[in-house]
Amino acid sequence: MKTKVFGAALVLSLLGFGMSTASADEYPDRPISVMVSYGAGGATDFQARIVTMMAGNEDFLGEPIVIINKPGAGGRVGWNWFATEAEDDGYTMAAYNIPHFIAQSIEGGVKYSAESFEPIANWGADPAVLVVATDSPYNTVEELVDYAKGNPGKVTLSGAGLYVGHHIAALQIEKATGAKMAYIPTSGGGAAAMKAVIAGDVVAGVNNLSDAFRAREAGNVKILAVADLERNEMFLPDVPTFMEAGYEVDNSSVNFRGLMVPKGTDPAIIDMLAEKVPAMFESGRVKKQMDAGGSPIKVMTRDEVIAMWSDREEFLKELLAGLK
């Protein structure tokens, strides 16, 4: 009988059922994966690798984190998988992007919402920017808008998908300027959207400040405006906001990034992660590398993220209804 009980327990353990209190106390005892819903090289992937690089340190999680990319459909592929197939044992986390996954759930056609996930902590807030290739004839947002008004639909804008921060910024730009522009979502995330600008496949692009900062440092793009309430004095002190240029484009598209786990994860594991992960994000080594990559840091605790998700969901319902 004892052998049979042990055997049954072993089978359940191997199948991942029944995370016990003892197991939670020992968590983590093996590497943890973090699913990124965008391709390698984009801002989310780039930053996720930096902010998790200290995970193996005993002061933090004591086990390394491995990044797994599941790109497609502006993040829908990865988040659909995470909501419906990911194990809730604490060994599979995901990077979230706000407003992306919340806006997508409001628009429908996905298998997730804010209720599908449990936030752990936020690591950054990355504003959207308007970029053109270095050899573009446009040097200011006003010049680009003037051309767009005189040539309706001829200004094409790349972005990382539908109802992501880039798309929301593009909708706001179109409404604020009165110019008809064509938003073209890419399947490879921000990196692919930036490549489309550099290659001349589109007239301009809406991208992340961090991606644009690195592209400008490499001499590949010009940044015309920032979709935020204030200039970014640390990374782009010379780039005006849309507001400064006279266009009512606010910070609604700012991309908040952090880590989450599936709904149903053991509360003891969530509590442990919620304690350790923000401190990991605030590591001096993390900050140094994030600064070098032009990646704005905004660390928020689990409670702060829960409040932010709720506020953003209510705000986005109203915003998206007004942009249609």
C-alpha positions as CSV (number, residue, x, y, z in Angstrom):
1,M,0.0,0.0,0.0
2,K,2.8,2.4,0.9
3,T,4.4,1.7,-2.5
4,K,1.2,2.3,-4.3
5,V,0.6,5.6,-2.5
6,F,4.2,6.7,-3.2
7,G,3.8,5.7,-6.9
8,A,0.6,7.7,-7.3
9,A,2.2,10.7,-5.7
10,L,5.2,10.4,-8.0
11,V,2.9,10.3,-11.1
12,L,1.0,13.3,-9.9
13,S,4.2,15.1,-9.3
14,L,5.6,14.3,-12.8
15,L,2.3,15.5,-14.3
16,G,2.6,18.8,-12.5
17,F,-0.5,18.4,-10.4
18,G,-1.0,19.4,-6.8
19,M,1.7,22.0,-5.9
20,S,1.9,21.4,-2.2
21,T,2.9,23.8,0.6
22,A,6.3,22.0,0.8
23,S,6.9,22.5,-2.9
24,A,6.0,26.1,-2.6
25,D,8.5,26.4,0.3
26,E,11.2,24.9,-1.9
27,Y,10.4,27.1,-5.0
28,P,12.2,27.6,-7.2
29,D,14.4,24.5,-7.5
30,R,15.0,24.6,-11.2
31,P,15.2,27.3,-14.0
32,I,12.2,29.5,-14.7
33,S,11.1,30.4,-18.3
34,V,9.7,33.7,-19.3
35,M,7.5,33.8,-22.4
36,V,7.9,37.0,-24.5
37,S,5.1,37.5,-27.0
38,Y,7.4,39.4,-29.4
39,G,10.4,38.4,-31.5
40,A,14.1,38.4,-30.5
41,G,15.8,41.8,-30.8
42,G,12.7,44.0,-30.1
43,A,12.4,46.1,-27.0
44,T,10.4,43.7,-24.9
45,D,12.8,40.8,-25.6
46,F,15.9,43.1,-25.2
47,Q,14.7,44.4,-21.8
48,A,13.4,41.1,-20.5
49,R,16.8,39.6,-20.9
50,I,18.4,42.5,-19.0
51,V,15.9,42.7,-16.1
52,T,16.1,38.9,-15.5
53,M,19.8,38.5,-15.8
54,M,20.3,38.6,-12.0
55,A,17.6,35.9,-11.3
56,G,20.2,33.2,-10.4
57,N,21.7,35.3,-7.7
58,E,20.8,33.9,-4.2
59,D,19.6,37.4,-3.2
60,F,16.9,37.1,-5.7
61,L,15.4,33.9,-7.1
62,G,18.4,31.6,-6.8
63,E,17.6,30.1,-10.2
64,P,18.2,31.4,-13.7
65,I,15.5,32.7,-16.0
66,V,15.3,31.6,-19.7
67,I,13.5,33.7,-22.3
68,I,11.2,31.9,-24.7
69,N,9.9,33.9,-27.7
70,K,6.4,33.2,-29.1
71,P,5.8,36.1,-31.5
72,G,2.8,36.7,-33.8
73,A,-0.3,38.8,-34.3
74,G,0.9,41.7,-32.1
75,G,1.4,39.5,-29.1
76,R,-1.9,37.5,-29.4
77,V,-0.1,34.2,-30.2
78,G,2.0,34.2,-27.1
79,W,-0.7,35.5,-24.7
80,N,-3.3,33.1,-26.0
81,W,-0.9,30.3,-25.3
82,F,-0.1,31.6,-21.9
83,A,-3.7,32.0,-20.9
84,T,-4.8,28.5,-22.1
85,E,-1.8,26.2,-22.1
86,A,1.0,27.5,-19.7
87,E,1.5,25.5,-16.5
88,D,0.5,27.4,-13.3
89,D,3.3,25.9,-11.2
90,G,5.4,29.1,-11.1
91,Y,8.0,27.8,-13.6
92,T,6.5,29.6,-16.6
93,M,6.1,33.3,-16.4
94,A,5.4,35.8,-19.2
95,A,6.2,39.4,-20.0
96,Y,3.2,41.6,-20.2
97,N,2.8,44.7,-22.3
98,I,0.2,47.4,-21.3
99,P,-1.9,48.7,-23.1
100,H,-1.4,45.9,-25.6
101,F,-3.0,42.8,-24.1
102,I,-5.8,44.8,-22.3
103,A,-6.6,46.7,-25.5
104,Q,-6.7,43.5,-27.5
105,S,-9.0,41.9,-25.0
106,I,-11.3,44.9,-25.2
107,E,-11.4,44.6,-29.0
108,G,-12.1,40.9,-28.7
109,G,-11.1,37.8,-30.7
110,V,-8.5,36.7,-28.0
111,K,-8.6,34.1,-25.2
112,Y,-7.4,36.3,-22.5
113,S,-8.2,39.4,-20.4
114,A,-6.7,41.0,-17.3
115,E,-8.5,38.3,-15.3
116,S,-6.4,35.5,-17.0
117,F,-3.2,36.5,-15.3
118,E,-1.6,37.5,-12.0
119,P,0.9,40.4,-12.2
120,I,4.2,40.1,-10.3
121,A,6.0,43.4,-10.9
122,N,6.6,46.1,-13.5
123,W,10.0,47.0,-14.8
124,G,9.6,49.8,-17.3
125,A,7.5,52.4,-19.1
126,D,8.5,53.0,-22.7
127,P,6.8,55.8,-24.7
128,A,5.9,55.6,-28.3
129,V,7.8,57.7,-30.8
130,L,7.4,58.7,-34.4
131,V,10.5,57.8,-36.5
132,V,11.6,58.1,-40.1
133,A,14.7,56.8,-41.9
134,T,17.9,58.9,-41.8
135,D,17.6,59.8,-45.5
136,S,13.9,60.8,-45.1
137,P,13.1,64.4,-46.4
138,Y,11.1,65.0,-43.2
139,N,12.9,66.5,-40.2
140,T,9.9,67.5,-38.1
141,V,6.5,66.1,-37.3
142,E,4.9,69.2,-38.8
143,E,6.6,68.5,-42.2
144,L,5.4,64.9,-42.2
145,V,1.9,66.0,-41.2
146,D,1.7,68.6,-43.9
147,Y,2.7,66.1,-46.6
148,A,0.1,63.6,-45.2
149,K,-2.6,66.2,-45.4
150,G,-1.8,67.0,-49.0
151,N,-1.5,63.3,-49.9
152,P,-4.2,61.3,-48.0
153,G,-3.2,57.7,-47.4
154,K,0.2,58.0,-48.9
155,V,2.0,58.2,-45.5
156,T,2.4,54.6,-44.3
157,L,3.3,53.9,-40.7
158,S,4.7,50.6,-39.4
159,G,4.0,49.3,-36.0
160,A,4.3,46.1,-33.9
161,G,0.7,45.0,-34.4
162,L,-3.0,45.8,-33.9
163,Y,-4.1,47.5,-30.7
164,V,-0.6,47.6,-29.3
165,G,0.8,50.9,-28.0
166,H,2.1,51.7,-31.5
167,H,-1.3,51.3,-33.0
168,I,-3.0,53.4,-30.3
169,A,-0.5,56.2,-30.9
170,A,-1.0,56.0,-34.6
171,L,-4.8,56.3,-34.1
172,Q,-4.2,59.3,-31.8
173,I,-1.8,60.9,-34.3
174,E,-4.3,60.6,-37.2
175,K,-7.2,62.0,-35.1
176,A,-5.1,64.9,-33.6
177,T,-3.6,66.0,-37.0
178,G,-6.6,65.4,-39.2
179,A,-4.3,63.6,-41.7
180,K,-5.2,60.3,-43.2
181,M,-2.4,57.8,-42.7
182,A,-2.1,54.1,-43.3
183,Y,-1.0,52.0,-40.3
184,I,0.7,48.8,-41.3
185,P,1.2,46.2,-38.5
186,T,4.2,43.9,-38.8
187,S,4.2,40.3,-37.6
188,G,7.7,40.4,-36.1
189,G,7.1,43.0,-33.4
190,G,9.0,46.3,-32.8
191,A,12.2,45.0,-34.4
192,A,10.4,44.2,-37.7
193,A,8.6,47.5,-37.6
194,M,11.8,49.4,-37.2
195,K,13.4,47.4,-40.1
196,A,10.5,48.5,-42.3
197,V,11.3,52.1,-41.6
198,I,15.1,51.7,-42.2
199,A,14.6,49.8,-45.4
200,G,12.2,52.4,-46.8
201,D,9.2,50.0,-46.9
202,V,7.1,52.6,-45.1
203,V,7.3,56.4,-45.0
204,A,7.5,56.4,-41.2
205,G,6.9,54.3,-38.1
206,V,5.6,54.3,-34.6
207,N,7.9,52.5,-32.3
208,N,9.3,52.3,-28.8
209,L,11.6,55.0,-27.4
210,S,14.1,52.3,-26.5
211,D,14.2,50.7,-30.0
212,A,14.3,54.1,-31.6
213,F,17.1,55.3,-29.3
214,R,19.3,52.4,-30.3
215,A,18.4,52.8,-34.0
216,R,19.3,56.5,-33.9
217,E,22.6,55.8,-32.1
218,A,23.4,53.5,-35.0
219,G,22.6,56.3,-37.4
220,N,19.6,54.6,-39.0
221,V,16.6,56.8,-38.0
222,K,15.5,60.3,-37.1
223,I,13.0,60.6,-34.2
224,L,10.4,63.3,-34.8
225,A,8.2,63.3,-31.7
226,V,7.5,61.5,-28.4
227,A,3.9,60.4,-27.4
228,D,4.3,61.4,-23.8
229,L,3.4,64.4,-21.5
230,E,7.0,65.5,-21.2
231,R,10.3,65.2,-23.2
232,N,12.5,62.4,-22.1
233,E,15.4,64.4,-20.7
234,M,17.6,61.3,-20.1
235,F,17.5,59.7,-23.5
236,L,15.9,62.2,-26.0
237,P,16.2,65.7,-24.6
238,D,16.2,67.1,-28.2
239,V,13.0,65.5,-29.3
240,P,9.7,67.3,-28.7
241,T,6.4,65.8,-27.6
242,F,3.5,65.8,-29.9
243,M,1.9,68.3,-27.5
244,E,4.8,70.7,-28.0
245,A,4.2,70.4,-31.8
246,G,0.5,71.4,-31.2
247,Y,-1.1,67.9,-31.6
248,E,-3.2,66.4,-28.8
249,V,-1.4,63.1,-28.5
250,D,-0.9,62.2,-24.8
251,N,0.8,59.3,-22.9
252,S,-2.0,56.7,-23.5
253,S,0.3,54.6,-25.6
254,V,3.2,54.4,-23.1
255,N,4.2,50.7,-23.0
256,F,4.3,49.3,-19.4
257,R,6.3,46.1,-19.2
258,G,6.6,43.5,-16.4
259,L,6.2,39.9,-15.4
260,M,3.1,37.9,-14.7
261,V,2.0,34.3,-14.0
262,P,-1.1,32.4,-15.0
263,K,-4.2,32.6,-12.9
264,G,-4.3,29.7,-10.5
265,T,-0.6,29.9,-9.5
266,D,0.0,29.1,-5.8
267,P,-0.5,32.3,-3.8
268,A,2.7,31.4,-1.8
269,I,4.7,31.4,-5.0
270,I,3.1,34.7,-6.1
271,D,4.0,36.3,-2.8
272,M,7.6,35.1,-3.0
273,L,7.9,36.4,-6.5
274,A,6.2,39.7,-5.6
275,E,8.8,40.2,-2.9
276,K,11.9,39.2,-4.9
277,V,11.3,40.4,-8.4
278,P,11.0,44.2,-7.8
279,A,14.4,44.1,-6.0
280,M,15.9,42.2,-8.9
281,F,14.6,44.9,-11.3
282,E,16.3,47.6,-9.1
283,S,19.7,45.9,-9.2
284,G,22.6,48.3,-10.1
285,R,23.7,46.0,-12.9
286,V,20.3,45.9,-14.4
287,K,19.9,49.7,-14.2
288,K,23.3,50.2,-15.9
289,Q,22.5,48.0,-18.8
290,M,18.9,49.4,-19.2
291,D,20.4,52.9,-19.3
292,A,22.9,51.9,-21.9
293,G,20.2,50.6,-24.1
294,G,18.0,53.7,-23.8
295,S,15.4,51.7,-21.8
296,P,13.4,53.8,-19.3
297,I,12.9,52.0,-15.9
298,K,9.7,52.2,-13.9
299,V,9.6,49.6,-11.1
300,M,6.2,48.9,-9.6
301,T,5.1,46.4,-7.0
302,R,2.4,43.8,-7.5
303,D,-0.2,45.9,-5.7
304,E,0.7,49.0,-7.8
305,V,0.5,46.9,-11.0
306,I,-2.9,45.5,-10.1
307,A,-4.2,49.1,-9.6
308,M,-2.5,50.2,-12.9
309,W,-4.1,47.3,-14.9
310,S,-7.5,48.2,-13.5
311,D,-7.1,51.9,-14.2
312,R,-5.8,51.3,-17.7
313,E,-8.6,48.9,-18.6
314,E,-11.3,51.5,-17.7
315,F,-9.4,54.2,-19.5
316,L,-8.8,52.1,-22.7
317,K,-12.5,51.2,-23.0
318,E,-13.3,54.9,-23.3
319,L,-10.2,55.8,-25.4
320,L,-10.7,53.0,-28.0
321,A,-14.4,53.8,-28.3
322,G,-13.5,57.4,-29.1
323,L,-10.9,56.5,-31.7
324,K,-13.1,54.4,-33.9
